[in-house]
Amino acid sequence: MNDTYIELLVKKPDSKTATLLHKIMIGVGAVLFLAGLFTYIIFILIGLVLLIGSIVPMFFTDIEYEYLLLEKELTVDQIRKKESRKTVASYDLGTMVVMAPKGAEQLKRYEQLKVVDYSSGSEEANPYEIVVDGKAGKVRVLIDTTQELVDAIRRMSPRNVY
């Protein structure tokens, strides 16, 4: 059997804005809670709401993407806080038009297409764009790759990978 199976886990760096918002909410919540102990009870309630609400921004920052290449299908799962996993997309690479590094010349004529970003967004990553026929037409998919993943996709479709 000549099955292709590759898994790749990519962590998205924490958002600086969400981290700052988290810290501000904790600070303001703590100050209001303490102020409420000496003044009005409403400050205690507002402080508690802010302290509990400060958990929410952190839920949206701890994100990982797992790419699973099995035969000619690329599946993208999103993992939040290392607890909840959700399959967000599945692409048939048999319908792939082109795969090239982000910003490559081969992608210029597909700039008007919708971009779906499943990359980490970090500067040291190796982002590639895949133009594939989806259910709603052609779409550009941005993923972080390793050389092993690129080589496996190249073996499946050598004319379309640059």
N, C-alpha and C positions, 0 to 999 in steps of 0.2 A: 504494500500500500504506500502511496505517495501523498500522504496528508500533510497539509501545512497548518501548523498550530503555533501561534506566537501570542504571548500575553505581555502587555506593557502597562505599567502603572505610572501615572504622571500626577504629581501634586501641584496644585495651583497655589502660588504664594498668597499669604494673607494680605488682604486689602488694607492699606494704611489708613484709609478713611474709616473703614468699619472698626479697626482697632482703636483709632482716636475717639470715635463716637462711643465705643464701649467704655473707655476710660473716663470720658466726660460724664456719661450717665452714672457710672459708679460714684464718681466724686460728688456730683450734684445730689444724687440720691442719699449718700451718706451725710452730707451737710444738712439737707432738709430733715432727715430722720433725727439727727441730733438736735437740730433747732426745734423740732416738734416736741422733744422731751421736755423742753423748758417753756414752750409757748403754746401753740395751738395743736390740737390732735390732727388737723388736716395736713400739717407738714409731715407728720409721721406717715400718713397714708400715701401722700405724694412721693415721699422718699422711698417707701416700700415698692410702689409701682415702678419707679425708676430703677431700683436695684434689681427687681425681677425682670423688668424689660430689657436690662442690659445684657441679658443672656441671648436675646434674639439676634443682634447683629453678628455675634460670634458663630451662630449656626450657619450663616450664609458665607462665611469666609473659609472655613475648613472644608475645602472641596478637593477631591481627587478624581481623575478620570482613568478608567481602565479600558484599554483597547484590546480587543480579542480578535485576532485574525484566524479564521478557521476556513480552510479552502479558499473560496472567493468571496467570503462575507466578512466585513469589518463591523464589529459590534462595539458601541461605545456605551459604557456604564458610568454613571455619576455616583460617587460615594461621598456622603456628607457626614462629617464628624466621626468617621470610621464606624458608623452605626447603620445608616440607611443606604441601601443600594437601589438604583433605579436604572434600567436600560433606557437611554435617552435617544439612541439612534441605531439603525442597522443599515448598512450600505452593501449592495451587491457590486463587487469590484469588476464583475463581468461587464457592467455598463459604464465603467470608468472611461472618461475621455482623456484626461491627462493628470499626471501627478508630478509636481515639481517643487523645489524649494520656494518658500514664500518670497514673492517679489520677482520671480524668474520671468524671463521674456516670453516663455511659452504660455503664461497665464494672462498676458495683456489683453487678449481678445475676450476673456471671460470676466473682466472687471465689473460689468454691469450685473452679474449674477449675485444672488443673495449669499452672504458668507455666514456659515455656522461655525462658531469657534469652540473647539474642545481642546485648546492648547493651554499650557500653563501660563503663557504670557511673559515668562521670564526671558531675560536677554541671553542667557547661556543655553537655552533650549535649541533644538534643531527643528524648527517649524516647517512643515510641508503643507501644501494645499493640494487637495484632490478634487477634481471636477468630476462629478458623477451624476448620472440620471437618477433622480429621485421620483417619488410618487407625484410630486407637484412640479416636475420639470427638472432642469439642471440646477445644481447647487454646488457651491464651493465649500469644502469642509477643511478646516484648519486643525491640524493635529501636530503633536510633537512626536518625533520618531527616533528610532535608533537605526544604525546601519543594517542591522539584522532584519528589521521590519521593511525597510526600503528594498533590500535585496530580495526578500520573499515576494513582495508585490511585483518587483521587476521580473522575477521568474514567471509569474502568472501572466503578465502583460508587458513584454519587453519594449514594445513600440510606444507605450504611453507613459513610461516613467523616465524622468530626466534627472 
